[in-house]
């Protein structure tokens, strides 16, 4: 059974037909380029992968899609893996002629701690110095979705749209992967609770003035959905542009139609491209 999703004031539309007629242009991405930079925070060598849209003109404005990998993966997940979430991201980047960026952000167990956060700030700065960047859109799944929400909550001035698939918005209540998170955050939640709160998007809804898309699986035991459901509800009450795709019968994954619909909503809203919500 296809569960309905809620978007802004619309309460029953299907993800498979969320957007129609929104892409007047569609292209492809060129071969990936692995880029190394020296991290400002600690002097280590860090990396991100860049894929430019075909026919890219350095002298023209361009929009950017940054995709954050999941726990146990690295920068190549969103470039090489053929899975629903990653394929949807590449397809959307190609469709809307976006520069496609996939950073390590301290792979493989990042969770957007201080060093990963600093790397992200630096990468965005490098991109803006190199290209005529228009909109900056952040996307991720699982740990990547959680990290996308964390970074946006902490740096809303840098992000023009955020899409988080099967992530958490509350690190104070999240109980899984605590060893990796404690290492990333430099302490336990009992020892440094304010640091965990700072990195929990649910506590900072005022930061999310940009378009937001969230997906959640009701049977997700890896990253339980309750915090993003609450965040979506708060943002809707605040009148923000928010899309929630809530699938009570699914687990820790977002399929291709839902991944595409979520990210396309954010891209179209951020770029002010017309789209139509279809209720089937």
Helices and strands as residue ranges (DSSP letters): E 5-7, E 10-13, G 15-17, E 33-38, E 45-51, E 62-68, H 77-80, H 84-95, E 99-103, H 114-130, E 133-141, H 143-154, G 156-158, E 161-165, H 178-185, H 193-198, G 201-207, E 211-217, H 226-237, E 242-247, H 256-271
